[in-house]
Amino acid sequence: MLSANRKGIYQAFAPSGDVIADERWQAIRLPDGSIQIDNETVRVAPFDEPRSDSMTILLDSQLRLIEFTIHGLFGTRESRICVLGERRDQATICWRHKAEIHEKRIAWREDIAIVWTTPLCVMVGVWRGRLQPGESRTRDAFLLDAVTFKPTAARQTYRRRPDVDYATRFGTMTLQHYELITERDGQTNYAAQFWCDSDGVIYDFIAADGSRFQLTAINV
């Protein structure tokens, strides 16, 4: 769980090893106990749609979703997830490109994950899981397409392995080790390993296809 305000920079790598994004981010705890996560990302080829975009995640003090928004491509793309009503049992997921607007209403539970192409969504998953070594947890999720933001229903399993001494850009550190499995239509679509500190800040994230996020700068 977030013990102090954190910020840093991630680089994203394609399976070829090419750098495809630089992401500046911060996660801060607000006076009422809620948490706000923001990023600004520059994406370059071979990413499918080179552009700049920004994301905001706002969670209440119980880590319940208040707001999830993405703005990209000079204001012509947008995604917004809103939880509805006092019962918080419905939500809308909207995604827009120019004047083309889509909306999907879903039954909502507080443990549903919203997932996009950033380690910050995985950090939220670590906070919510609170797993000990050897434990695992599976949750329903909606994956937002990296380019269009269109959502797809999925299941994600976080599995925590024993802590390890891991070589990072900041020296060797004792980090938590996780496996992450994403399934759609009963098939494993995505498998990854990642290493994070006690705040859930991810230092290295490596997918089975060789794509990767790596922390290149951080406040300590």
HUHUJO-V583366 format. One record per pair of residues at least 4 apart in sequence whose ideal C-beta (glycine too) atoms are under 7 Angstrom apart, sorted by the first residue. I is the first residue (numbers start at 1). J is the second residue. D is the distance in Angstrom with one decimal. If there is no record, write none. Layout:
BEGIN
I/J/D
I/J/D
END
This chain:
BEGIN
1/127/5.4
2/6/6.8
2/27/5.9
2/29/5.7
2/35/6.0
2/199/5.5
3/199/5.7
5/27/6.9
5/28/4.5
5/29/6.6
6/26/6.9
6/27/5.0
6/199/6.0
6/201/5.6
6/219/6.4
7/25/6.4
7/26/3.8
7/219/5.4
8/25/6.2
8/215/5.7
8/217/5.4
8/218/3.7
8/219/6.9
9/22/6.5
9/23/6.7
9/24/5.4
9/216/5.0
9/217/4.1
10/23/4.3
10/25/6.9
10/119/6.0
10/213/5.1
10/214/6.8
10/215/5.9
10/216/6.8
11/19/5.6
11/21/7.0
11/22/5.8
11/214/5.4
11/216/5.2
12/20/5.2
12/21/3.8
12/23/6.8
12/213/5.3
13/17/5.9
13/18/6.7
13/19/5.9
13/20/6.7
13/211/6.3
13/212/4.3
14/18/4.7
14/20/5.0
14/46/5.6
14/211/6.0
15/209/4.9
15/210/3.8
15/211/5.2
18/46/5.8
20/43/6.2
20/44/6.1
20/46/6.2
20/47/4.3
21/41/5.4
21/42/6.6
21/43/4.6
21/47/6.5
22/41/7.0
22/42/5.2
23/39/5.4
23/41/4.3
23/118/6.3
24/39/6.5
24/40/5.2
25/37/7.0
25/38/6.7
25/39/4.0
25/120/5.9
26/38/5.7
27/35/6.4
27/37/4.7
28/36/5.6
29/33/6.9
29/35/5.5
30/34/4.8
30/36/6.1
32/61/6.7
33/61/3.2
34/58/6.5
34/59/6.2
34/60/5.0
34/61/5.7
34/66/7.0
35/59/4.7
36/56/6.9
36/58/5.2
37/57/4.3
37/120/5.3
38/56/5.2
39/54/6.4
39/55/5.1
39/118/6.2
39/120/6.2
40/54/4.8
41/52/6.8
41/53/5.5
42/52/5.2
43/47/4.3
43/50/5.7
43/51/5.6
44/50/5.2
45/50/5.3
48/147/5.1
49/73/7.0
49/147/4.8
51/72/5.6
51/73/4.6
53/70/6.1
53/71/6.4
53/72/3.1
53/73/7.0
54/71/5.3
55/69/6.9
55/70/4.8
55/116/6.9
55/118/6.7
56/67/6.6
56/69/5.1
57/68/5.4
57/120/6.8
57/124/6.7
58/66/4.3
58/67/4.2
59/63/5.1
59/64/6.5
59/65/6.2
59/66/6.3
60/64/4.8
60/66/5.6
63/127/5.8
63/128/5.5
64/110/5.2
65/83/5.9
65/114/7.0
68/81/4.1
68/114/5.2
69/79/6.8
69/80/5.0
70/78/6.7
70/79/4.3
70/116/6.8
70/149/6.1
71/75/6.6
71/78/5.6
72/77/4.2
73/77/4.4
76/97/6.3
76/98/5.1
77/96/6.8
77/97/5.4
77/149/6.6
78/96/4.6
79/94/6.7
79/95/4.7
79/144/6.1
79/149/3.7
80/94/4.8
81/91/6.2
81/93/5.2
81/114/5.7
82/91/6.3
82/92/5.2
83/88/5.1
83/91/4.8
83/108/5.7
84/90/4.4
84/91/6.1
84/92/6.6
85/89/7.0
85/90/6.2
88/108/6.3
89/107/6.6
89/108/5.7
90/105/6.4
90/107/6.6
90/108/5.5
91/106/5.4
91/108/4.0
92/103/5.8
92/105/5.3
93/104/4.7
93/106/6.6
93/142/6.5
93/151/5.0
94/101/6.9
94/102/6.8
94/103/4.8
95/102/5.3
95/148/6.6
95/149/4.0
95/150/5.7
96/100/6.7
96/101/4.7
97/148/6.9
104/151/6.2
108/112/6.3
111/128/7.0
111/139/5.3
112/139/6.8
112/140/5.1
112/141/6.6
112/142/6.9
113/125/5.9
113/139/5.3
113/141/4.0
113/156/6.0
114/121/6.7
114/142/5.7
114/144/6.9
115/121/4.9
115/141/5.2
115/142/6.9
115/143/4.9
115/144/6.7
115/156/7.0
116/121/5.6
116/144/4.5
117/146/4.4
119/123/6.2
119/202/4.2
119/205/5.3
119/213/4.8
120/124/7.0
121/125/6.8
122/126/6.7
122/180/6.8
122/194/6.4
122/202/6.0
122/205/6.8
123/127/6.7
123/200/4.4
123/201/6.5
123/202/6.1
124/128/6.4
125/129/6.1
125/158/5.8
126/196/6.0
126/200/3.9
127/200/5.3
129/137/5.0
129/158/5.0
131/135/4.3
131/136/7.0
131/137/6.3
131/158/6.3
131/160/4.1
132/160/6.7
133/160/5.4
133/161/6.6
133/162/4.9
133/163/6.6
134/160/6.9
135/160/5.7
136/157/5.9
136/158/6.4
136/159/4.0
137/158/5.5
138/155/5.9
138/156/6.9
138/157/4.4
139/156/5.6
140/155/6.1
141/154/4.8
141/155/6.7
141/156/4.7
142/151/4.3
142/152/6.9
142/153/6.1
143/151/6.7
143/152/4.9
143/154/5.1
144/149/4.9
144/151/5.6
145/149/5.9
145/150/4.6
152/184/6.3
154/182/5.6
154/183/6.2
154/184/4.7
155/183/4.6
156/180/6.6
156/182/5.2
157/181/4.5
158/178/5.8
158/180/5.9
159/178/6.5
159/179/4.4
160/176/6.5
160/178/5.4
161/177/4.1
161/178/6.7
161/179/6.6
162/177/6.7
163/174/5.7
163/175/6.7
163/176/5.6
163/177/6.5
164/175/6.4
164/177/5.1
165/172/5.4
165/174/5.6
166/172/6.8
166/173/6.1
166/175/4.7
166/195/4.9
167/172/5.2
168/173/5.5
168/203/4.8
168/204/6.8
169/215/6.9
169/216/6.1
175/195/4.2
175/196/6.1
175/197/6.0
175/203/6.1
176/195/6.9
176/196/5.3
177/195/5.6
178/193/6.9
178/194/5.4
179/193/5.6
180/192/4.7
180/194/6.6
181/188/6.0
181/191/5.4
182/189/5.5
182/190/3.9
183/187/6.3
183/188/5.5
183/189/6.5
184/189/4.9
190/207/6.5
191/207/6.9
191/208/4.3
192/205/6.1
192/206/6.3
192/207/4.4
192/208/6.7
193/206/5.5
194/202/5.2
194/204/6.5
194/205/4.1
195/203/5.3
195/204/5.0
196/200/5.4
196/201/5.8
196/202/4.6
196/203/6.5
197/201/5.1
201/218/6.9
202/213/6.9
202/215/6.7
203/215/4.7
204/214/5.5
205/212/6.4
205/213/4.2
206/212/5.1
207/211/4.6
207/212/6.9
END
